[in-house]
Amino acid sequence: MKALSKRLELPANEYYKVHLNIVNSLLPIKLTPKEVEVLALFMSLHGDIAKDRFGSTAKKLVKQELSLSDGGLSNYIKTLKQKGFISPTNEIPTLLTPNVDKQEYFLQIVNKDNERL
């Protein structure tokens, strides 16, 4: 069987959502769908606002975009920190951070019990 291949051209927020969903399938601790949305939106911020990714202006934008309350967003950020998806210094781990313009993946799965009958 040949390798499966698919090219997706996506707006920034969707790009980060798709990336996080792909990586999420490989992680021992999983992101919930809403955590993916929240983290993807923070990751898609660019320009000066991205320099303070979890600052008050960025939080305000994320709350508005996702229709979250102050407490709701704070709970998601707290949970993302507890799970290790946001560091104590408000950095997103390298494993979760794709290249800005495009990200390629190579995944190989091997059936080690493949015995022909």
N, CA, C and O atoms as CSV, one atom per row, in Angstrom:
chain,resi,resn,atom,element,x,y,z
A,1,MET,N,N,0.844,-1.176,0.000
A,1,MET,CA,C,0.000,0.000,0.000
A,1,MET,C,C,0.890,1.240,0.000
A,1,MET,O,O,1.890,1.301,0.714
A,2,LYS,N,N,0.518,2.206,-0.795
A,2,LYS,CA,C,1.310,3.444,-0.835
A,2,LYS,C,C,0.938,4.357,0.323
A,2,LYS,O,O,-0.109,4.192,0.950
A,3,ALA,N,N,1.793,5.304,0.594
A,3,ALA,CA,C,1.565,6.257,1.675
A,3,ALA,C,C,0.375,7.152,1.346
A,3,ALA,O,O,0.180,7.547,0.197
A,4,LEU,N,N,-0.402,7.459,2.352
A,4,LEU,CA,C,-1.527,8.375,2.194
A,4,LEU,C,C,-0.999,9.797,2.217
A,4,LEU,O,O,-0.105,10.123,2.998
A,5,SER,N,N,-1.547,10.632,1.370
A,5,SER,CA,C,-1.086,12.012,1.292
A,5,SER,C,C,-2.282,12.939,1.114
A,5,SER,O,O,-3.227,12.616,0.394
A,6,LYS,N,N,-2.236,14.074,1.766
A,6,LYS,CA,C,-3.309,15.055,1.653
A,6,LYS,C,C,-2.723,16.434,1.884
A,6,LYS,O,O,-1.959,16.632,2.828
A,7,ARG,N,N,-3.071,17.388,1.037
A,7,ARG,CA,C,-2.620,18.771,1.209
A,7,ARG,C,C,-3.832,19.622,1.573
A,7,ARG,O,O,-4.856,19.582,0.891
A,8,LEU,N,N,-3.709,20.385,2.643
A,8,LEU,CA,C,-4.777,21.270,3.087
A,8,LEU,C,C,-4.250,22.699,3.119
A,8,LEU,O,O,-3.188,22.954,3.688
A,9,GLU,N,N,-4.974,23.625,2.519
A,9,GLU,CA,C,-4.647,25.042,2.601
A,9,GLU,C,C,-5.725,25.682,3.464
A,9,GLU,O,O,-6.895,25.731,3.085
A,10,LEU,N,N,-5.313,26.170,4.631
A,10,LEU,CA,C,-6.265,26.607,5.651
A,10,LEU,C,C,-5.953,28.000,6.170
A,10,LEU,O,O,-4.796,28.420,6.171
A,11,PRO,N,N,-6.985,28.725,6.613
A,11,PRO,CA,C,-6.730,29.983,7.320
A,11,PRO,C,C,-6.008,29.669,8.639
A,11,PRO,O,O,-6.061,28.538,9.121
A,12,ALA,N,N,-5.342,30.663,9.214
A,12,ALA,CA,C,-4.461,30.463,10.369
A,12,ALA,C,C,-5.104,29.681,11.509
A,12,ALA,O,O,-4.523,28.704,11.981
A,13,ASN,N,N,-6.280,30.083,11.960
A,13,ASN,CA,C,-6.887,29.409,13.101
A,13,ASN,C,C,-7.165,27.941,12.786
A,13,ASN,O,O,-6.916,27.077,13.627
A,14,GLU,N,N,-7.672,27.648,11.603
A,14,GLU,CA,C,-7.939,26.256,11.214
A,14,GLU,C,C,-6.640,25.468,11.066
A,14,GLU,O,O,-6.587,24.285,11.403
A,15,TYR,N,N,-5.597,26.119,10.566
A,15,TYR,CA,C,-4.275,25.498,10.433
A,15,TYR,C,C,-3.812,24.969,11.793
A,15,TYR,O,O,-3.363,23.829,11.902
A,16,TYR,N,N,-3.926,25.801,12.819
A,16,TYR,CA,C,-3.491,25.393,14.153
A,16,TYR,C,C,-4.419,24.346,14.758
A,16,TYR,O,O,-3.954,23.458,15.473
A,17,LYS,N,N,-5.715,24.430,14.487
A,17,LYS,CA,C,-6.652,23.410,14.976
A,17,LYS,C,C,-6.317,22.047,14.382
A,17,LYS,O,O,-6.239,21.052,15.103
A,18,VAL,N,N,-6.119,22.003,13.073
A,18,VAL,CA,C,-5.797,20.729,12.414
A,18,VAL,C,C,-4.478,20.181,12.950
A,18,VAL,O,O,-4.368,18.990,13.242
A,19,HIS,N,N,-3.481,21.049,13.077
A,19,HIS,CA,C,-2.189,20.614,13.613
A,19,HIS,C,C,-2.355,20.020,15.015
A,19,HIS,O,O,-1.844,18.935,15.294
A,20,LEU,N,N,-3.064,20.726,15.893
A,20,LEU,CA,C,-3.243,20.235,17.254
A,20,LEU,C,C,-4.018,18.923,17.287
A,20,LEU,O,O,-3.724,18.060,18.114
A,21,ASN,N,N,-4.994,18.757,16.411
A,21,ASN,CA,C,-5.731,17.493,16.365
A,21,ASN,C,C,-4.846,16.342,15.902
A,21,ASN,O,O,-4.977,15.225,16.403
A,22,ILE,N,N,-3.954,16.595,14.958
A,22,ILE,CA,C,-3.029,15.561,14.500
A,22,ILE,C,C,-2.078,15.175,15.635
A,22,ILE,O,O,-1.916,13.995,15.943
A,23,VAL,N,N,-1.462,16.168,16.244
A,23,VAL,CA,C,-0.505,15.916,17.327
A,23,VAL,C,C,-1.220,15.307,18.536
A,23,VAL,O,O,-0.660,14.449,19.219
A,24,ASN,N,N,-2.427,15.736,18.797
A,24,ASN,CA,C,-3.200,15.247,19.937
A,24,ASN,C,C,-3.361,13.730,19.896
A,24,ASN,O,O,-3.347,13.072,20.937
A,25,SER,N,N,-3.510,13.181,18.706
A,25,SER,CA,C,-3.702,11.729,18.594
A,25,SER,C,C,-2.460,10.959,19.034
A,25,SER,O,O,-2.550,9.763,19.308
A,26,LEU,N,N,-1.312,11.615,19.106
A,26,LEU,CA,C,-0.059,10.960,19.480
A,26,LEU,C,C,0.345,11.214,20.933
A,26,LEU,O,O,1.318,10.634,21.416
A,27,LEU,N,N,-0.388,12.067,21.624
A,27,LEU,CA,C,-0.018,12.454,22.983
A,27,LEU,C,C,-0.655,11.550,24.030
A,27,LEU,O,O,-1.784,11.092,23.854
A,28,PRO,N,N,0.070,11.291,25.125
A,28,PRO,CA,C,-0.513,10.467,26.194
A,28,PRO,C,C,-1.628,11.191,26.947
A,28,PRO,O,O,-2.583,10.557,27.396
A,29,ILE,N,N,-1.516,12.504,27.087
A,29,ILE,CA,C,-2.561,13.319,27.711
A,29,ILE,C,C,-3.244,14.077,26.575
A,29,ILE,O,O,-2.582,14.771,25.803
A,30,LYS,N,N,-4.543,13.946,26.474
A,30,LYS,CA,C,-5.287,14.503,25.341
A,30,LYS,C,C,-5.859,15.886,25.631
A,30,LYS,O,O,-6.220,16.219,26.760
A,31,LEU,N,N,-5.924,16.665,24.570
A,31,LEU,CA,C,-6.644,17.934,24.584
A,31,LEU,C,C,-8.108,17.647,24.281
A,31,LEU,O,O,-8.414,16.800,23.442
A,32,THR,N,N,-9.012,18.344,24.956
A,32,THR,CA,C,-10.425,18.243,24.613
A,32,THR,C,C,-10.663,19.092,23.355
A,32,THR,O,O,-9.837,19.945,23.031
A,33,PRO,N,N,-11.764,18.876,22.652
A,33,PRO,CA,C,-12.042,19.712,21.474
A,33,PRO,C,C,-12.050,21.210,21.780
A,33,PRO,O,O,-11.555,22.001,20.977
A,34,LYS,N,N,-12.595,21.605,22.910
A,34,LYS,CA,C,-12.637,23.038,23.259
A,34,LYS,C,C,-11.241,23.542,23.605
A,34,LYS,O,O,-10.908,24.683,23.285
A,35,GLU,N,N,-10.416,22.716,24.253
A,35,GLU,CA,C,-9.036,23.108,24.535
A,35,GLU,C,C,-8.264,23.315,23.236
A,35,GLU,O,O,-7.431,24.216,23.143
A,36,VAL,N,N,-8.540,22.481,22.235
A,36,VAL,CA,C,-7.916,22.647,20.918
A,36,VAL,C,C,-8.306,23.999,20.345
A,36,VAL,O,O,-7.450,24.729,19.845
A,37,GLU,N,N,-9.589,24.344,20.410
A,37,GLU,CA,C,-10.055,25.636,19.893
A,37,GLU,C,C,-9.369,26.807,20.585
A,37,GLU,O,O,-8.905,27.742,19.933
A,38,VAL,N,N,-9.311,26.743,21.915
A,38,VAL,CA,C,-8.720,27.833,22.694
A,38,VAL,C,C,-7.234,27.972,22.375
A,38,VAL,O,O,-6.762,29.069,22.076
A,39,LEU,N,N,-6.503,26.869,22.436
A,39,LEU,CA,C,-5.061,26.923,22.199
A,39,LEU,C,C,-4.756,27.320,20.756
A,39,LEU,O,O,-3.821,28.083,20.512
A,40,ALA,N,N,-5.525,26.818,19.809
A,40,ALA,CA,C,-5.317,27.166,18.394
A,40,ALA,C,C,-5.502,28.663,18.169
A,40,ALA,O,O,-4.753,29.280,17.413
A,41,LEU,N,N,-6.490,29.235,18.820
A,41,LEU,CA,C,-6.727,30.672,18.657
A,41,LEU,C,C,-5.572,31.488,19.232
A,41,LEU,O,O,-5.145,32.471,18.626
A,42,PHE,N,N,-5.072,31.088,20.385
A,42,PHE,CA,C,-3.891,31.771,20.938
A,42,PHE,C,C,-2.695,31.609,20.000
A,42,PHE,O,O,-1.940,32.559,19.793
A,43,MET,N,N,-2.519,30.421,19.435
A,43,MET,CA,C,-1.386,30.162,18.543
A,43,MET,C,C,-1.488,30.954,17.242
A,43,MET,O,O,-0.467,31.289,16.642
A,44,SER,N,N,-2.707,31.256,16.800
A,44,SER,CA,C,-2.896,31.961,15.525
A,44,SER,C,C,-2.687,33.470,15.630
A,44,SER,O,O,-2.651,34.162,14.613
A,45,LEU,N,N,-2.551,33.979,16.839
A,45,LEU,CA,C,-2.302,35.415,17.009
A,45,LEU,C,C,-0.953,35.775,16.401
A,45,LEU,O,O,0.004,35.007,16.503
A,46,HIS,N,N,-0.878,36.935,15.774
A,46,HIS,CA,C,0.371,37.346,15.135
A,46,HIS,C,C,0.622,38.833,15.386
A,46,HIS,O,O,-0.240,39.543,15.903
A,47,GLY,N,N,1.786,39.279,15.020
A,47,GLY,CA,C,2.141,40.681,15.211
A,47,GLY,C,C,2.489,40.969,16.665
A,47,GLY,O,O,2.930,40.083,17.397
A,48,ASP,N,N,2.286,42.211,17.073
A,48,ASP,CA,C,2.638,42.638,18.429
A,48,ASP,C,C,1.884,41.866,19.505
A,48,ASP,O,O,2.426,41.606,20.579
A,49,ILE,N,N,0.642,41.502,19.223
A,49,ILE,CA,C,-0.160,40.798,20.227
A,49,ILE,C,C,0.422,39.413,20.534
A,49,ILE,O,O,0.253,38.903,21.642
A,50,ALA,N,N,1.090,38.817,19.579
A,50,ALA,CA,C,1.684,37.492,19.785
A,50,ALA,C,C,2.879,37.550,20.732
A,50,ALA,O,O,3.270,36.528,21.296
A,51,LYS,N,N,3.459,38.727,20.909
A,51,LYS,CA,C,4.593,38.869,21.835
A,51,LYS,C,C,4.148,38.656,23.282
A,51,LYS,O,O,4.935,38.221,24.123
A,52,ASP,N,N,2.887,38.965,23.564
A,52,ASP,CA,C,2.306,38.719,24.888
A,52,ASP,C,C,1.073,37.847,24.676
A,52,ASP,O,O,-0.058,38.260,24.932
A,53,ARG,N,N,1.324,36.640,24.205
A,53,ARG,CA,C,0.276,35.727,23.737
A,53,ARG,C,C,-0.842,35.481,24.747
A,53,ARG,O,O,-1.990,35.278,24.352
A,54,PHE,N,N,-0.530,35.495,26.033
A,54,PHE,CA,C,-1.552,35.243,27.043
A,54,PHE,C,C,-1.832,36.487,27.892
A,54,PHE,O,O,-2.303,36.387,29.025
A,55,GLY,N,N,-1.534,37.651,27.327
A,55,GLY,CA,C,-1.805,38.920,28.000
A,55,GLY,C,C,-3.280,39.290,27.908
A,55,GLY,O,O,-4.070,38.581,27.284
A,56,SER,N,N,-3.638,40.388,28.525
A,56,SER,CA,C,-5.048,40.784,28.617
A,56,SER,C,C,-5.678,41.064,27.250
A,56,SER,O,O,-6.839,40.718,27.033
A,57,THR,N,N,-4.940,41.679,26.330
A,57,THR,CA,C,-5.501,41.964,24.999
A,57,THR,C,C,-5.767,40.670,24.241
A,57,THR,O,O,-6.812,40.517,23.609
A,58,ALA,N,N,-4.829,39.750,24.306
A,58,ALA,CA,C,-4.999,38.460,23.620
A,58,ALA,C,C,-6.177,37.692,24.226
A,58,ALA,O,O,-6.990,37.115,23.505
A,59,LYS,N,N,-6.255,37.693,25.539
A,59,LYS,CA,C,-7.358,36.996,26.204
A,59,LYS,C,C,-8.700,37.586,25.805
A,59,LYS,O,O,-9.670,36.858,25.596
A,60,LYS,N,N,-8.751,38.903,25.702
A,60,LYS,CA,C,-9.996,39.564,25.311
A,60,LYS,C,C,-10.430,39.115,23.911
A,60,LYS,O,O,-11.606,38.833,23.681
A,61,LEU,N,N,-9.486,39.052,22.991
A,61,LEU,CA,C,-9.800,38.594,21.633
A,61,LEU,C,C,-10.298,37.155,21.617
A,61,LEU,O,O,-11.270,36.837,20.932
A,62,VAL,N,N,-9.638,36.295,22.366
A,62,VAL,CA,C,-10.028,34.879,22.413
A,62,VAL,C,C,-11.413,34.735,23.043
A,62,VAL,O,O,-12.246,33.976,22.548
A,63,LYS,N,N,-11.656,35.458,24.126
A,63,LYS,CA,C,-12.977,35.407,24.770
A,63,LYS,C,C,-14.074,35.832,23.798
A,63,LYS,O,O,-15.119,35.187,23.715
A,64,GLN,N,N,-13.835,36.917,23.065
A,64,GLN,CA,C,-14.839,37.405,22.117
A,64,GLN,C,C,-15.065,36.397,20.994
A,64,GLN,O,O,-16.207,36.102,20.640
A,65,GLU,N,N,-13.983,35.873,20.437
A,65,GLU,CA,C,-14.088,34.949,19.303
A,65,GLU,C,C,-14.819,33.658,19.680
A,65,GLU,O,O,-15.592,33.122,18.885
A,66,LEU,N,N,-14.574,33.169,20.883
A,66,LEU,CA,C,-15.161,31.897,21.311
A,66,LEU,C,C,-16.357,32.067,22.242
A,66,LEU,O,O,-16.893,31.083,22.751
A,67,SER,N,N,-16.779,33.312,22.465
A,67,SER,CA,C,-17.916,33.617,23.355
A,67,SER,C,C,-17.743,32.980,24.736
A,67,SER,O,O,-18.635,32.300,25.244
A,68,LEU,N,N,-16.578,33.220,25.323
A,68,LEU,CA,C,-16.287,32.690,26.652
A,68,LEU,C,C,-16.350,33.800,27.695
A,68,LEU,O,O,-16.099,34.967,27.395
A,69,SER,N,N,-16.684,33.423,28.911
A,69,SER,CA,C,-16.635,34.363,30.029
A,69,SER,C,C,-15.192,34.446,30.527
A,69,SER,O,O,-14.340,33.648,30.135
A,70,ASP,N,N,-14.934,35.422,31.395
A,70,ASP,CA,C,-13.597,35.529,32.006
A,70,ASP,C,C,-13.239,34.234,32.718
A,70,ASP,O,O,-12.147,33.694,32.542
A,71,GLY,N,N,-14.175,33.744,33.525
A,71,GLY,CA,C,-13.947,32.517,34.284
A,71,GLY,C,C,-13.754,31.304,33.385
A,71,GLY,O,O,-12.917,30.445,33.660
A,72,GLY,N,N,-14.528,31.240,32.317
A,72,GLY,CA,C,-14.410,30.115,31.382
A,72,GLY,C,C,-13.036,30.052,30.746
A,72,GLY,O,O,-12.413,28.991,30.696
A,73,LEU,N,N,-12.566,31.193,30.259
A,73,LEU,CA,C,-11.235,31.222,29.640
A,73,LEU,C,C,-10.160,30.920,30.670
A,73,LEU,O,O,-9.216,30.184,30.383
A,74,SER,N,N,-10.291,31.478,31.863
A,74,SER,CA,C,-9.311,31.212,32.922
A,74,SER,C,C,-9.244,29.723,33.242
A,74,SER,O,O,-8.163,29.182,33.472
A,75,ASN,N,N,-10.397,29.062,33.256
A,75,ASN,CA,C,-10.422,27.619,33.513
A,75,ASN,C,C,-9.702,26.843,32.408
A,75,ASN,O,O,-8.965,25.900,32.695
A,76,TYR,N,N,-9.910,27.230,31.156
A,76,TYR,CA,C,-9.217,26.535,30.053
A,76,TYR,C,C,-7.712,26.745,30.142
A,76,TYR,O,O,-6.942,25.803,29.952
A,77,ILE,N,N,-7.292,27.957,30.426
A,77,ILE,CA,C,-5.856,28.237,30.526
A,77,ILE,C,C,-5.253,27.449,31.693
A,77,ILE,O,O,-4.166,26.884,31.572
A,78,LYS,N,N,-5.960,27.416,32.808
A,78,LYS,CA,C,-5.488,26.658,33.977
A,78,LYS,C,C,-5.337,25.177,33.636
A,78,LYS,O,O,-4.322,24.567,33.971
A,79,THR,N,N,-6.328,24.601,32.980
A,79,THR,CA,C,-6.278,23.190,32.602
A,79,THR,C,C,-5.162,22.924,31.604
A,79,THR,O,O,-4.467,21.914,31.707
A,80,LEU,N,N,-4.982,23.826,30.631
A,80,LEU,CA,C,-3.900,23.665,29.650
A,80,LEU,C,C,-2.539,23.708,30.340
A,80,LEU,O,O,-1.622,22.994,29.937
A,81,LYS,N,N,-2.399,24.526,31.362
A,81,LYS,CA,C,-1.149,24.575,32.124
A,81,LYS,C,C,-0.960,23.290,32.927
A,81,LYS,O,O,0.143,22.745,32.974
A,82,GLN,N,N,-2.028,22.806,33.556
A,82,GLN,CA,C,-1.943,21.577,34.350
A,82,GLN,C,C,-1.544,20.385,33.470
A,82,GLN,O,O,-0.794,19.510,33.903
A,83,LYS,N,N,-2.046,20.360,32.249
A,83,LYS,CA,C,-1.739,19.264,31.329
A,83,LYS,C,C,-0.377,19.432,30.650
A,83,LYS,O,O,0.101,18.514,29.983
A,84,GLY,N,N,0.249,20.600,30.820
A,84,GLY,CA,C,1.569,20.837,30.239
A,84,GLY,C,C,1.548,21.405,28.834
A,84,GLY,O,O,2.582,21.421,28.166
A,85,PHE,N,N,0.397,21.872,28.365
A,85,PHE,CA,C,0.286,22.434,27.027
A,85,PHE,C,C,0.611,23.931,26.992
A,85,PHE,O,O,0.792,24.517,25.925
A,86,ILE,N,N,0.679,24.527,28.167
A,86,ILE,CA,C,1.196,25.887,28.342
A,86,ILE,C,C,2.147,25.804,29.529
A,86,ILE,O,O,1.780,25.287,30.584
A,87,SER,N,N,3.354,26.306,29.365
A,87,SER,CA,C,4.345,26.234,30.439
A,87,SER,C,C,4.021,27.265,31.526
A,87,SER,O,O,3.218,28.170,31.301
A,88,PRO,N,N,4.638,27.130,32.693
A,88,PRO,CA,C,4.431,28.133,33.751
A,88,PRO,C,C,4.845,29.544,33.319
A,88,PRO,O,O,4.367,30.529,33.882
A,89,THR,N,N,5.730,29.644,32.326
A,89,THR,CA,C,6.150,30.960,31.816
A,89,THR,C,C,5.333,31.385,30.594
A,89,THR,O,O,5.735,32.279,29.849
A,90,ASN,N,N,4.182,30.737,30.398
A,90,ASN,CA,C,3.259,31.053,29.300
A,90,ASN,C,C,3.848,30.821,27.916
A,90,ASN,O,O,3.595,31.596,26.994
A,91,GLU,N,N,4.617,29.778,27.769
A,91,GLU,CA,C,5.141,29.369,26.471
A,91,GLU,C,C,4.414,28.102,26.030
A,91,GLU,O,O,4.009,27.286,26.857
A,92,ILE,N,N,4.255,27.950,24.726
A,92,ILE,CA,C,3.666,26.729,24.180
A,92,ILE,C,C,4.823,25.795,23.820
A,92,ILE,O,O,5.739,26.201,23.105
A,93,PRO,N,N,4.793,24.548,24.307
A,93,PRO,CA,C,5.906,23.627,24.060
A,93,PRO,C,C,6.204,23.444,22.562
A,93,PRO,O,O,5.309,23.506,21.719
A,94,THR,N,N,7.463,23.222,22.270
A,94,THR,CA,C,7.920,23.061,20.887
A,94,THR,C,C,7.156,21.959,20.153
A,94,THR,O,O,6.831,22.108,18.975
A,95,LEU,N,N,6.872,20.869,20.835
A,95,LEU,CA,C,6.150,19.755,20.220
A,95,LEU,C,C,4.806,20.188,19.641
A,95,LEU,O,O,4.357,19.644,18.632
A,96,LEU,N,N,4.175,21.154,20.272
A,96,LEU,CA,C,2.859,21.613,19.819
A,96,LEU,C,C,2.931,22.739,18.798
A,96,LEU,O,O,1.913,23.105,18.211
A,97,THR,N,N,4.109,23.289,18.580
A,97,THR,CA,C,4.247,24.458,17.727
A,97,THR,C,C,4.693,24.059,16.324
A,97,THR,O,O,5.833,23.636,16.133
A,98,PRO,N,N,3.799,24.192,15.337
A,98,PRO,CA,C,4.186,23.859,13.963
A,98,PRO,C,C,4.976,25.004,13.330
A,98,PRO,O,O,5.052,26.101,13.882
A,99,ASN,N,N,5.554,24.734,12.180
A,99,ASN,CA,C,6.161,25.804,11.392
A,99,ASN,C,C,5.065,26.800,11.047
A,99,ASN,O,O,3.895,26.428,10.957
A,100,VAL,N,N,5.425,28.035,10.858
A,100,VAL,CA,C,4.430,29.085,10.625
A,100,VAL,C,C,3.730,28.936,9.282
A,100,VAL,O,O,2.518,29.136,9.197
A,101,ASP,N,N,4.469,28.590,8.234
A,101,ASP,CA,C,3.863,28.577,6.899
A,101,ASP,C,C,3.359,27.209,6.448
A,101,ASP,O,O,2.346,27.131,5.753
A,102,LYS,N,N,4.042,26.129,6.828
A,102,LYS,CA,C,3.549,24.796,6.477
A,102,LYS,C,C,4.204,23.769,7.373
A,102,LYS,O,O,5.334,23.951,7.827
A,103,GLN,N,N,3.489,22.693,7.623
A,103,GLN,CA,C,3.999,21.629,8.486
A,103,GLN,C,C,3.763,20.296,7.791
A,103,GLN,O,O,2.660,20.016,7.322
A,104,GLU,N,N,4.793,19.490,7.729
A,104,GLU,CA,C,4.663,18.152,7.169
A,104,GLU,C,C,4.764,17.141,8.293
A,104,GLU,O,O,5.408,17.394,9.312
A,105,TYR,N,N,4.126,15.998,8.107
A,105,TYR,CA,C,4.113,14.943,9.105
A,105,TYR,C,C,4.523,13.642,8.424
A,105,TYR,O,O,4.184,13.397,7.267
A,106,PHE,N,N,5.232,12.844,9.135
A,106,PHE,CA,C,5.524,11.493,8.677
A,106,PHE,C,C,5.175,10.576,9.831
A,106,PHE,O,O,5.731,10.691,10.923
A,107,LEU,N,N,4.263,9.679,9.585
A,107,LEU,CA,C,3.810,8.751,10.606
A,107,LEU,C,C,3.896,7.354,10.027
A,107,LEU,O,O,3.381,7.091,8.940
A,108,GLN,N,N,4.533,6.475,10.737
A,108,GLN,CA,C,4.626,5.094,10.283
A,108,GLN,C,C,4.124,4.203,11.406
A,108,GLN,O,O,4.591,4.291,12.542
A,109,ILE,N,N,3.182,3.358,11.080
A,109,ILE,CA,C,2.721,2.376,12.051
A,109,ILE,C,C,3.050,0.991,11.517
A,109,ILE,O,O,2.906,0.719,10.325
A,110,VAL,N,N,3.489,0.127,12.411
A,110,VAL,CA,C,3.923,-1.212,12.022
A,110,VAL,C,C,3.137,-2.224,12.849
A,110,VAL,O,O,3.056,-2.114,14.073
A,111,ASN,N,N,2.567,-3.195,12.176
A,111,ASN,CA,C,1.860,-4.290,12.849
A,111,ASN,C,C,2.889,-5.345,13.176
A,111,ASN,O,O,3.234,-6.153,12.314
A,112,LYS,N,N,3.389,-5.362,14.396
A,112,LYS,CA,C,4.435,-6.292,14.775
A,112,LYS,C,C,3.930,-7.726,14.913
A,112,LYS,O,O,4.730,-8.661,14.941
A,113,ASP,N,N,2.630,-7.906,14.998
A,113,ASP,CA,C,2.038,-9.246,15.128
A,113,ASP,C,C,1.519,-9.779,13.797
A,113,ASP,O,O,0.747,-10.738,13.771
A,114,ASN,N,N,1.933,-9.169,12.699
A,114,ASN,CA,C,1.428,-9.572,11.393
A,114,ASN,C,C,2.004,-10.929,11.014
A,114,ASN,O,O,3.133,-11.038,10.535
A,115,GLU,N,N,1.220,-11.930,11.235
A,115,GLU,CA,C,1.600,-13.289,10.828
A,115,GLU,C,C,0.596,-13.757,9.793
A,115,GLU,O,O,-0.615,-13.691,10.007
A,116,ARG,N,N,1.092,-14.213,8.714
A,116,ARG,CA,C,0.200,-14.700,7.653
A,116,ARG,C,C,-0.339,-16.081,8.045
A,116,ARG,O,O,0.403,-16.969,8.464
A,117,LEU,N,N,-1.615,-16.217,7.896
A,117,LEU,CA,C,-2.244,-17.512,8.201
A,117,LEU,C,C,-2.211,-18.417,7.004
A,117,LEU,O,O,-2.693,-19.548,7.072
